């Protein structure tokens, strides 16, 4: 701790706040779940939401699973639309 008028430390170490993006993968996990749900049910809503969350996790939060979330959501979006078209044509 430093005194009010001097700039000399007293031996205590001050640590900064932990990095939020490096420790948690919350957005990525939610994006993966939304991509899987979008493959089966309403892909334009769920998989597109997962894709957007995956991009946010990659660019803003720098999460480790963000690339996987983007791929799963994109596959859920395209695959869900193809599956919906197949089911609708029956």
Phi and psi restraints in degrees (range 20) as a CNS / XPLOR table:
assign (resid 1 and name C) (resid 2 and name N)
       (resid 2 and name CA) (resid 2 and name C) 1.0 -104.5 20.0 2
assign (resid 2 and name N) (resid 2 and name CA)
       (resid 2 and name C) (resid 3 and name N) 1.0 153.3 20.0 2
assign (resid 2 and name C) (resid 3 and name N)
       (resid 3 and name CA) (resid 3 and name C) 1.0 -78.9 20.0 2
assign (resid 3 and name N) (resid 3 and name CA)
       (resid 3 and name C) (resid 4 and name N) 1.0 171.9 20.0 2
assign (resid 3 and name C) (resid 4 and name N)
       (resid 4 and name CA) (resid 4 and name C) 1.0 -67.8 20.0 2
assign (resid 4 and name N) (resid 4 and name CA)
       (resid 4 and name C) (resid 5 and name N) 1.0 -33.3 20.0 2
assign (resid 4 and name C) (resid 5 and name N)
       (resid 5 and name CA) (resid 5 and name C) 1.0 -107.0 20.0 2
assign (resid 5 and name N) (resid 5 and name CA)
       (resid 5 and name C) (resid 6 and name N) 1.0 -11.1 20.0 2
assign (resid 5 and name C) (resid 6 and name N)
       (resid 6 and name CA) (resid 6 and name C) 1.0 -116.2 20.0 2
assign (resid 6 and name N) (resid 6 and name CA)
       (resid 6 and name C) (resid 7 and name N) 1.0 162.0 20.0 2
assign (resid 6 and name C) (resid 7 and name N)
       (resid 7 and name CA) (resid 7 and name C) 1.0 -111.3 20.0 2
assign (resid 7 and name N) (resid 7 and name CA)
       (resid 7 and name C) (resid 8 and name N) 1.0 27.2 20.0 2
assign (resid 7 and name C) (resid 8 and name N)
       (resid 8 and name CA) (resid 8 and name C) 1.0 -99.2 20.0 2
assign (resid 8 and name N) (resid 8 and name CA)
       (resid 8 and name C) (resid 9 and name N) 1.0 126.0 20.0 2
assign (resid 8 and name C) (resid 9 and name N)
       (resid 9 and name CA) (resid 9 and name C) 1.0 -72.3 20.0 2
assign (resid 9 and name N) (resid 9 and name CA)
       (resid 9 and name C) (resid 10 and name N) 1.0 155.2 20.0 2
assign (resid 9 and name C) (resid 10 and name N)
       (resid 10 and name CA) (resid 10 and name C) 1.0 -101.1 20.0 2
assign (resid 10 and name N) (resid 10 and name CA)
       (resid 10 and name C) (resid 11 and name N) 1.0 9.9 20.0 2
assign (resid 10 and name C) (resid 11 and name N)
       (resid 11 and name CA) (resid 11 and name C) 1.0 104.5 20.0 2
assign (resid 11 and name N) (resid 11 and name CA)
       (resid 11 and name C) (resid 12 and name N) 1.0 -11.0 20.0 2
assign (resid 11 and name C) (resid 12 and name N)
       (resid 12 and name CA) (resid 12 and name C) 1.0 -84.0 20.0 2
assign (resid 12 and name N) (resid 12 and name CA)
       (resid 12 and name C) (resid 13 and name N) 1.0 139.0 20.0 2
assign (resid 12 and name C) (resid 13 and name N)
       (resid 13 and name CA) (resid 13 and name C) 1.0 -97.5 20.0 2
assign (resid 13 and name N) (resid 13 and name CA)
       (resid 13 and name C) (resid 14 and name N) 1.0 140.1 20.0 2
assign (resid 13 and name C) (resid 14 and name N)
       (resid 14 and name CA) (resid 14 and name C) 1.0 -111.0 20.0 2
assign (resid 14 and name N) (resid 14 and name CA)
       (resid 14 and name C) (resid 15 and name N) 1.0 126.2 20.0 2
assign (resid 14 and name C) (resid 15 and name N)
       (resid 15 and name CA) (resid 15 and name C) 1.0 -104.9 20.0 2
assign (resid 15 and name N) (resid 15 and name CA)
       (resid 15 and name C) (resid 16 and name N) 1.0 143.1 20.0 2
assign (resid 15 and name C) (resid 16 and name N)
       (resid 16 and name CA) (resid 16 and name C) 1.0 -76.4 20.0 2
assign (resid 16 and name N) (resid 16 and name CA)
       (resid 16 and name C) (resid 17 and name N) 1.0 175.7 20.0 2
assign (resid 16 and name C) (resid 17 and name N)
       (resid 17 and name CA) (resid 17 and name C) 1.0 -68.4 20.0 2
assign (resid 17 and name N) (resid 17 and name CA)
       (resid 17 and name C) (resid 18 and name N) 1.0 144.9 20.0 2
assign (resid 17 and name C) (resid 18 and name N)
       (resid 18 and name CA) (resid 18 and name C) 1.0 -66.8 20.0 2
assign (resid 18 and name N) (resid 18 and name CA)
       (resid 18 and name C) (resid 19 and name N) 1.0 150.9 20.0 2
assign (resid 18 and name C) (resid 19 and name N)
       (resid 19 and name CA) (resid 19 and name C) 1.0 -71.8 20.0 2
assign (resid 19 and name N) (resid 19 and name CA)
       (resid 19 and name C) (resid 20 and name N) 1.0 125.7 20.0 2
assign (resid 19 and name C) (resid 20 and name N)
       (resid 20 and name CA) (resid 20 and name C) 1.0 -74.2 20.0 2
assign (resid 20 and name N) (resid 20 and name CA)
       (resid 20 and name C) (resid 21 and name N) 1.0 -45.6 20.0 2
assign (resid 20 and name C) (resid 21 and name N)
       (resid 21 and name CA) (resid 21 and name C) 1.0 -68.6 20.0 2
assign (resid 21 and name N) (resid 21 and name CA)
       (resid 21 and name C) (resid 22 and name N) 1.0 -33.0 20.0 2
assign (resid 21 and name C) (resid 22 and name N)
       (resid 22 and name CA) (resid 22 and name C) 1.0 -76.3 20.0 2
assign (resid 22 and name N) (resid 22 and name CA)
       (resid 22 and name C) (resid 23 and name N) 1.0 -25.2 20.0 2
assign (resid 22 and name C) (resid 23 and name N)
       (resid 23 and name CA) (resid 23 and name C) 1.0 -94.7 20.0 2
assign (resid 23 and name N) (resid 23 and name CA)
       (resid 23 and name C) (resid 24 and name N) 1.0 -29.5 20.0 2
assign (resid 23 and name C) (resid 24 and name N)
       (resid 24 and name CA) (resid 24 and name C) 1.0 -118.0 20.0 2
assign (resid 24 and name N) (resid 24 and name CA)
       (resid 24 and name C) (resid 25 and name N) 1.0 149.9 20.0 2
assign (resid 24 and name C) (resid 25 and name N)
       (resid 25 and name CA) (resid 25 and name C) 1.0 -121.8 20.0 2
assign (resid 25 and name N) (resid 25 and name CA)
       (resid 25 and name C) (resid 26 and name N) 1.0 36.4 20.0 2
assign (resid 25 and name C) (resid 26 and name N)
       (resid 26 and name CA) (resid 26 and name C) 1.0 -63.5 20.0 2
assign (resid 26 and name N) (resid 26 and name CA)
       (resid 26 and name C) (resid 27 and name N) 1.0 -48.8 20.0 2
assign (resid 26 and name C) (resid 27 and name N)
       (resid 27 and name CA) (resid 27 and name C) 1.0 -62.9 20.0 2
assign (resid 27 and name N) (resid 27 and name CA)
       (resid 27 and name C) (resid 28 and name N) 1.0 -39.1 20.0 2
assign (resid 27 and name C) (resid 28 and name N)
       (resid 28 and name CA) (resid 28 and name C) 1.0 -64.9 20.0 2
assign (resid 28 and name N) (resid 28 and name CA)
       (resid 28 and name C) (resid 29 and name N) 1.0 -42.8 20.0 2
assign (resid 28 and name C) (resid 29 and name N)
       (resid 29 and name CA) (resid 29 and name C) 1.0 -66.5 20.0 2
assign (resid 29 and name N) (resid 29 and name CA)
       (resid 29 and name C) (resid 30 and name N) 1.0 -41.4 20.0 2
assign (resid 29 and name C) (resid 30 and name N)
       (resid 30 and name CA) (resid 30 and name C) 1.0 -64.0 20.0 2
assign (resid 30 and name N) (resid 30 and name CA)
       (resid 30 and name C) (resid 31 and name N) 1.0 -39.3 20.0 2
assign (resid 30 and name C) (resid 31 and name N)
       (resid 31 and name CA) (resid 31 and name C) 1.0 -65.0 20.0 2
assign (resid 31 and name N) (resid 31 and name CA)
       (resid 31 and name C) (resid 32 and name N) 1.0 -38.2 20.0 2
assign (resid 31 and name C) (resid 32 and name N)
       (resid 32 and name CA) (resid 32 and name C) 1.0 -63.8 20.0 2
assign (resid 32 and name N) (resid 32 and name CA)
       (resid 32 and name C) (resid 33 and name N) 1.0 -45.1 20.0 2
assign (resid 32 and name C) (resid 33 and name N)
       (resid 33 and name CA) (resid 33 and name C) 1.0 -62.7 20.0 2
assign (resid 33 and name N) (resid 33 and name CA)
       (resid 33 and name C) (resid 34 and name N) 1.0 -43.0 20.0 2
assign (resid 33 and name C) (resid 34 and name N)
       (resid 34 and name CA) (resid 34 and name C) 1.0 -64.9 20.0 2
assign (resid 34 and name N) (resid 34 and name CA)
       (resid 34 and name C) (resid 35 and name N) 1.0 -36.3 20.0 2
assign (resid 34 and name C) (resid 35 and name N)
       (resid 35 and name CA) (resid 35 and name C) 1.0 -64.4 20.0 2
assign (resid 35 and name N) (resid 35 and name CA)
       (resid 35 and name C) (resid 36 and name N) 1.0 -40.2 20.0 2
assign (resid 35 and name C) (resid 36 and name N)
       (resid 36 and name CA) (resid 36 and name C) 1.0 -68.8 20.0 2
assign (resid 36 and name N) (resid 36 and name CA)
       (resid 36 and name C) (resid 37 and name N) 1.0 -42.5 20.0 2
assign (resid 36 and name C) (resid 37 and name N)
       (resid 37 and name CA) (resid 37 and name C) 1.0 -63.5 20.0 2
assign (resid 37 and name N) (resid 37 and name CA)
       (resid 37 and name C) (resid 38 and name N) 1.0 -38.9 20.0 2
assign (resid 37 and name C) (resid 38 and name N)
       (resid 38 and name CA) (resid 38 and name C) 1.0 -65.3 20.0 2
assign (resid 38 and name N) (resid 38 and name CA)
       (resid 38 and name C) (resid 39 and name N) 1.0 -25.3 20.0 2
assign (resid 38 and name C) (resid 39 and name N)
       (resid 39 and name CA) (resid 39 and name C) 1.0 -65.9 20.0 2
assign (resid 39 and name N) (resid 39 and name CA)
       (resid 39 and name C) (resid 40 and name N) 1.0 -30.7 20.0 2
assign (resid 39 and name C) (resid 40 and name N)
       (resid 40 and name CA) (resid 40 and name C) 1.0 -100.6 20.0 2
assign (resid 40 and name N) (resid 40 and name CA)
       (resid 40 and name C) (resid 41 and name N) 1.0 -38.1 20.0 2
assign (resid 40 and name C) (resid 41 and name N)
       (resid 41 and name CA) (resid 41 and name C) 1.0 -138.8 20.0 2
assign (resid 41 and name N) (resid 41 and name CA)
       (resid 41 and name C) (resid 42 and name N) 1.0 122.5 20.0 2
assign (resid 41 and name C) (resid 42 and name N)
       (resid 42 and name CA) (resid 42 and name C) 1.0 47.5 20.0 2
assign (resid 42 and name N) (resid 42 and name CA)
       (resid 42 and name C) (resid 43 and name N) 1.0 70.4 20.0 2
assign (resid 42 and name C) (resid 43 and name N)
       (resid 43 and name CA) (resid 43 and name C) 1.0 -65.3 20.0 2
assign (resid 43 and name N) (resid 43 and name CA)
       (resid 43 and name C) (resid 44 and name N) 1.0 -30.4 20.0 2
assign (resid 43 and name C) (resid 44 and name N)
       (resid 44 and name CA) (resid 44 and name C) 1.0 -68.5 20.0 2
assign (resid 44 and name N) (resid 44 and name CA)
       (resid 44 and name C) (resid 45 and name N) 1.0 -22.4 20.0 2
assign (resid 44 and name C) (resid 45 and name N)
       (resid 45 and name CA) (resid 45 and name C) 1.0 -94.9 20.0 2
assign (resid 45 and name N) (resid 45 and name CA)
       (resid 45 and name C) (resid 46 and name N) 1.0 -57.9 20.0 2
assign (resid 45 and name C) (resid 46 and name N)
       (resid 46 and name CA) (resid 46 and name C) 1.0 -74.6 20.0 2
assign (resid 46 and name N) (resid 46 and name CA)
       (resid 46 and name C) (resid 47 and name N) 1.0 -49.9 20.0 2
assign (resid 46 and name C) (resid 47 and name N)
       (resid 47 and name CA) (resid 47 and name C) 1.0 -68.9 20.0 2
assign (resid 47 and name N) (resid 47 and name CA)
       (resid 47 and name C) (resid 48 and name N) 1.0 -35.9 20.0 2
assign (resid 47 and name C) (resid 48 and name N)
       (resid 48 and name CA) (resid 48 and name C) 1.0 -66.8 20.0 2
assign (resid 48 and name N) (resid 48 and name CA)
       (resid 48 and name C) (resid 49 and name N) 1.0 -39.6 20.0 2
assign (resid 48 and name C) (resid 49 and name N)
       (resid 49 and name CA) (resid 49 and name C) 1.0 -62.8 20.0 2
assign (resid 49 and name N) (resid 49 and name CA)
       (resid 49 and name C) (resid 50 and name N) 1.0 -39.8 20.0 2
assign (resid 49 and name C) (resid 50 and name N)
       (resid 50 and name CA) (resid 50 and name C) 1.0 -65.2 20.0 2
assign (resid 50 and name N) (resid 50 and name CA)
       (resid 50 and name C) (resid 51 and name N) 1.0 -37.9 20.0 2
assign (resid 50 and name C) (resid 51 and name N)
       (resid 51 and name CA) (resid 51 and name C) 1.0 -64.7 20.0 2
assign (resid 51 and name N) (resid 51 and name CA)
       (resid 51 and name C) (resid 52 and name N) 1.0 -42.8 20.0 2
assign (resid 51 and name C) (resid 52 and name N)
       (resid 52 and name CA) (resid 52 and name C) 1.0 -65.1 20.0 2
assign (resid 52 and name N) (resid 52 and name CA)
       (resid 52 and name C) (resid 53 and name N) 1.0 -43.3 20.0 2
assign (resid 52 and name C) (resid 53 and name N)
       (resid 53 and name CA) (resid 53 and name C) 1.0 -65.9 20.0 2
assign (resid 53 and name N) (resid 53 and name CA)
       (resid 53 and name C) (resid 54 and name N) 1.0 -35.2 20.0 2
assign (resid 53 and name C) (resid 54 and name N)
       (resid 54 and name CA) (resid 54 and name C) 1.0 -65.6 20.0 2
assign (resid 54 and name N) (resid 54 and name CA)
       (resid 54 and name C) (resid 55 and name N) 1.0 -39.4 20.0 2
assign (resid 54 and name C) (resid 55 and name N)
       (resid 55 and name CA) (resid 55 and name C) 1.0 -66.9 20.0 2
assign (resid 55 and name N) (resid 55 and name CA)
       (resid 55 and name C) (resid 56 and name N) 1.0 -39.7 20.0 2
assign (resid 55 and name C) (resid 56 and name N)
       (resid 56 and name CA) (resid 56 and name C) 1.0 -63.9 20.0 2
assign (resid 56 and name N) (resid 56 and name CA)
       (resid 56 and name C) (resid 57 and name N) 1.0 -41.6 20.0 2
assign (resid 56 and name C) (resid 57 and name N)
       (resid 57 and name CA) (resid 57 and name C) 1.0 -63.3 20.0 2
assign (resid 57 and name N) (resid 57 and name CA)
       (resid 57 and name C) (resid 58 and name N) 1.0 -33.9 20.0 2
assign (resid 57 and name C) (resid 58 and name N)
       (resid 58 and name CA) (resid 58 and name C) 1.0 -76.8 20.0 2
assign (resid 58 and name N) (resid 58 and name CA)
       (resid 58 and name C) (resid 59 and name N) 1.0 -46.5 20.0 2
assign (resid 58 and name C) (resid 59 and name N)
       (resid 59 and name CA) (resid 59 and name C) 1.0 -86.5 20.0 2
assign (resid 59 and name N) (resid 59 and name CA)
       (resid 59 and name C) (resid 60 and name N) 1.0 -41.1 20.0 2
assign (resid 59 and name C) (resid 60 and name N)
       (resid 60 and name CA) (resid 60 and name C) 1.0 -92.3 20.0 2
assign (resid 60 and name N) (resid 60 and name CA)
       (resid 60 and name C) (resid 61 and name N) 1.0 -46.9 20.0 2
assign (resid 60 and name C) (resid 61 and name N)
       (resid 61 and name CA) (resid 61 and name C) 1.0 -96.2 20.0 2
assign (resid 61 and name N) (resid 61 and name CA)
       (resid 61 and name C) (resid 62 and name N) 1.0 -12.1 20.0 2
assign (resid 61 and name C) (resid 62 and name N)
       (resid 62 and name CA) (resid 62 and name C) 1.0 53.4 20.0 2
assign (resid 62 and name N) (resid 62 and name CA)
       (resid 62 and name C) (resid 63 and name N) 1.0 49.9 20.0 2
assign (resid 62 and name C) (resid 63 and name N)
       (resid 63 and name CA) (resid 63 and name C) 1.0 -83.8 20.0 2
assign (resid 63 and name N) (resid 63 and name CA)
       (resid 63 and name C) (resid 64 and name N) 1.0 150.9 20.0 2
assign (resid 63 and name C) (resid 64 and name N)
       (resid 64 and name CA) (resid 64 and name C) 1.0 -72.5 20.0 2
assign (resid 64 and name N) (resid 64 and name CA)
       (resid 64 and name C) (resid 65 and name N) 1.0 -32.4 20.0 2
assign (resid 64 and name C) (resid 65 and name N)
       (resid 65 and name CA) (resid 65 and name C) 1.0 -92.3 20.0 2
assign (resid 65 and name N) (resid 65 and name CA)
       (resid 65 and name C) (resid 66 and name N) 1.0 10.2 20.0 2
assign (resid 65 and name C) (resid 66 and name N)
       (resid 66 and name CA) (resid 66 and name C) 1.0 -66.2 20.0 2
assign (resid 66 and name N) (resid 66 and name CA)
       (resid 66 and name C) (resid 67 and name N) 1.0 -38.0 20.0 2
assign (resid 66 and name C) (resid 67 and name N)
       (resid 67 and name CA) (resid 67 and name C) 1.0 -64.6 20.0 2
assign (resid 67 and name N) (resid 67 and name CA)
       (resid 67 and name C) (resid 68 and name N) 1.0 -42.0 20.0 2
assign (resid 67 and name C) (resid 68 and name N)
       (resid 68 and name CA) (resid 68 and name C) 1.0 -63.5 20.0 2
assign (resid 68 and name N) (resid 68 and name CA)
       (resid 68 and name C) (resid 69 and name N) 1.0 -40.2 20.0 2
assign (resid 68 and name C) (resid 69 and name N)
       (resid 69 and name CA) (resid 69 and name C) 1.0 -63.8 20.0 2
assign (resid 69 and name N) (resid 69 and name CA)
       (resid 69 and name C) (resid 70 and name N) 1.0 -39.8 20.0 2
assign (resid 69 and name C) (resid 70 and name N)
       (resid 70 and name CA) (resid 70 and name C) 1.0 -65.1 20.0 2
assign (resid 70 and name N) (resid 70 and name CA)
       (resid 70 and name C) (resid 71 and name N) 1.0 -43.9 20.0 2
assign (resid 70 and name C) (resid 71 and name N)
       (resid 71 and name CA) (resid 71 and name C) 1.0 -65.0 20.0 2
assign (resid 71 and name N) (resid 71 and name CA)
       (resid 71 and name C) (resid 72 and name N) 1.0 -46.1 20.0 2
assign (resid 71 and name C) (resid 72 and name N)
       (resid 72 and name CA) (resid 72 and name C) 1.0 -63.4 20.0 2
assign (resid 72 and name N) (resid 72 and name CA)
       (resid 72 and name C) (resid 73 and name N) 1.0 -41.3 20.0 2
assign (resid 72 and name C) (resid 73 and name N)
       (resid 73 and name CA) (resid 73 and name C) 1.0 -67.9 20.0 2
assign (resid 73 and name N) (resid 73 and name CA)
       (resid 73 and name C) (resid 74 and name N) 1.0 -38.8 20.0 2
assign (resid 73 and name C) (resid 74 and name N)
       (resid 74 and name CA) (resid 74 and name C) 1.0 -66.2 20.0 2
assign (resid 74 and name N) (resid 74 and name CA)
       (resid 74 and name C) (resid 75 and name N) 1.0 -41.9 20.0 2
assign (resid 74 and name C) (resid 75 and name N)
       (resid 75 and name CA) (resid 75 and name C) 1.0 -64.3 20.0 2
assign (resid 75 and name N) (resid 75 and name CA)
       (resid 75 and name C) (resid 76 and name N) 1.0 -39.9 20.0 2
assign (resid 75 and name C) (resid 76 and name N)
       (resid 76 and name CA) (resid 76 and name C) 1.0 -63.7 20.0 2
assign (resid 76 and name N) (resid 76 and name CA)
       (resid 76 and name C) (resid 77 and name N) 1.0 -37.0 20.0 2
assign (resid 76 and name C) (resid 77 and name N)
       (resid 77 and name CA) (resid 77 and name C) 1.0 -68.2 20.0 2
assign (resid 77 and name N) (resid 77 and name CA)
       (resid 77 and name C) (resid 78 and name N) 1.0 -52.6 20.0 2
assign (resid 77 and name C) (resid 78 and name N)
       (resid 78 and name CA) (resid 78 and name C) 1.0 -69.1 20.0 2
assign (resid 78 and name N) (resid 78 and name CA)
       (resid 78 and name C) (resid 79 and name N) 1.0 -45.8 20.0 2
assign (resid 78 and name C) (resid 79 and name N)
       (resid 79 and name CA) (resid 79 and name C) 1.0 -64.8 20.0 2
assign (resid 79 and name N) (resid 79 and name CA)
       (resid 79 and name C) (resid 80 and name N) 1.0 -36.9 20.0 2
assign (resid 79 and name C) (resid 80 and name N)
       (resid 80 and name CA) (resid 80 and name C) 1.0 -67.2 20.0 2
assign (resid 80 and name N) (resid 80 and name CA)
       (resid 80 and name C) (resid 81 and name N) 1.0 -36.8 20.0 2
assign (resid 80 and name C) (resid 81 and name N)
       (resid 81 and name CA) (resid 81 and name C) 1.0 -69.2 20.0 2
assign (resid 81 and name N) (resid 81 and name CA)
       (resid 81 and name C) (resid 82 and name N) 1.0 -41.6 20.0 2
assign (resid 81 and name C) (resid 82 and name N)
       (resid 82 and name CA) (resid 82 and name C) 1.0 -64.1 20.0 2
assign (resid 82 and name N) (resid 82 and name CA)
       (resid 82 and name C) (resid 83 and name N) 1.0 -44.6 20.0 2
assign (resid 82 and name C) (resid 83 and name N)
       (resid 83 and name CA) (resid 83 and name C) 1.0 -61.9 20.0 2
assign (resid 83 and name N) (resid 83 and name CA)
       (resid 83 and name C) (resid 84 and name N) 1.0 -41.0 20.0 2
assign (resid 83 and name C) (resid 84 and name N)
       (resid 84 and name CA) (resid 84 and name C) 1.0 -64.5 20.0 2
assign (resid 84 and name N) (resid 84 and name CA)
       (resid 84 and name C) (resid 85 and name N) 1.0 -37.6 20.0 2
assign (resid 84 and name C) (resid 85 and name N)
       (resid 85 and name CA) (resid 85 and name C) 1.0 -67.9 20.0 2
assign (resid 85 and name N) (resid 85 and name CA)
       (resid 85 and name C) (resid 86 and name N) 1.0 -37.6 20.0 2
assign (resid 85 and name C) (resid 86 and name N)
       (resid 86 and name CA) (resid 86 and name C) 1.0 -65.6 20.0 2
assign (resid 86 and name N) (resid 86 and name CA)
       (resid 86 and name C) (resid 87 and name N) 1.0 -45.9 20.0 2
assign (resid 86 and name C) (resid 87 and name N)
       (resid 87 and name CA) (resid 87 and name C) 1.0 -66.2 20.0 2
assign (resid 87 and name N) (resid 87 and name CA)
       (resid 87 and name C) (resid 88 and name N) 1.0 -37.3 20.0 2
assign (resid 87 and name C) (resid 88 and name N)
       (resid 88 and name CA) (resid 88 and name C) 1.0 -70.2 20.0 2
assign (resid 88 and name N) (resid 88 and name CA)
       (resid 88 and name C) (resid 89 and name N) 1.0 -28.5 20.0 2
assign (resid 88 and name C) (resid 89 and name N)
       (resid 89 and name CA) (resid 89 and name C) 1.0 -83.1 20.0 2
assign (resid 89 and name N) (resid 89 and name CA)
       (resid 89 and name C) (resid 90 and name N) 1.0 -7.2 20.0 2
